[in-house]
Amino acid sequence: MKTIGILTSGGDSPGMNAVIRAVVRTALSQDMKVYGINYGYEGLIEGKFQEMNISSVSDILHKGGTILKTARSERFPTEEGRQKAYGMIKTFGLDGMVIIGGDGSYRGGLMLSKMGLTVMCIPGTIDNDLGYTDYTIGFDTAVNTVLGAISNIRDTSSSHQRTSVIEVMGRNCGDIALYAGLTGGAESILVPEKPVDINAVCRKVVQGINRGKLHSIIVKAEGVDLGTQELADIIQERTGQETKIVVLGYVQRGGSPTARDRMLASKMGYKAARLLMYEPESKAIGISGGEIIAYNLEDALEMNREFDDTALEIVDILSK
């Protein structure tokens, strides 16, 4: 394999630039030519290619976002869009490609794989919602961002003796809420994987008030069916304690990646570039039990993620 492309797709996540750096420099060390493709699959269709060199990825390891930019593409899922994209792949002589993103990005990579291109997918998403890998790149940074917000919100909640409902990202995966809520000392954590027990939530708040507690923190994942404001209104009505909501939003996607995310990104990027040199089969790169692994891409997409029920039990005990 002599020429490869690399693109980032879907929502950005801290650590994407660290992956780009690792892929480019590893590929160049193997005498491969590397094209960066700007704006994801849409840029692939439009031919927004730029040849990368060692200097192209200088001073980006610590930066959030993605230097290759990202975009959603409505054209790529169509047959016409994919054919045009594959035409650009042929035009630039790509033998393989590295795709960094989440589930939707992986499915786009699988489509290209079935058209004859070798693809290596790397999990760049804060959601941590891919079943085949223990962690995705950007998840750890997002959790630490939320953790910092919880600490700040606790200070003001204590001053005003109120309950705060903090909504975090993660789509249909509750891992950000779970990890940040557990390590941030939340009284209750609501995740899409489990039904909402509003009675248990209100009971925790009332029990805290009866013990003289000045505040309560409720962490809620955005994918939970019950609306955030509706939840706050119910808590305030039942407990009598002022209840405010905080929606953290896209602040969770930004910021300099943590050491853990930089390490994960560097190892996965290296692995992907090395595999492209010798491996004709498309793969999904991940981490399992501390080891960097590579699954068949189609098989990886079929793996379901198991929710950590034990962590919720720990929250229930420690938040009493």
Buried (B, 14 or more C-beta within 10 A) or exposed (E): BEBBBBBBBBBBBBBBBBBBBBBBBBBBEBEBBBBBBBBBBBBBBBBBBEEBEEEBBEEBBEBBBBBBBBBEBEBBEEEEBBEBBBEBBEEBEBBBBBBBBBBBBBBBBBBBBEEEBBBBBBBBBBBBBBBBBBBBBBBBBBBBBBBBBBEEBBEEBEEEEBBBBBBBBBBBBBBBBBBBBBEBBBBBBBBBBBEBEBEEBBBBBBBBBEEEBBBBBBBBBBBBEBEBEEBBBBBBEBBEBBBBBBBBEEBBBBBBBBEBBBBBBBBBBBBBBBBBBEBEEBBBBBBEEEEBBBBBBBEBBEBEBEBBEEBBEEBBEEBE
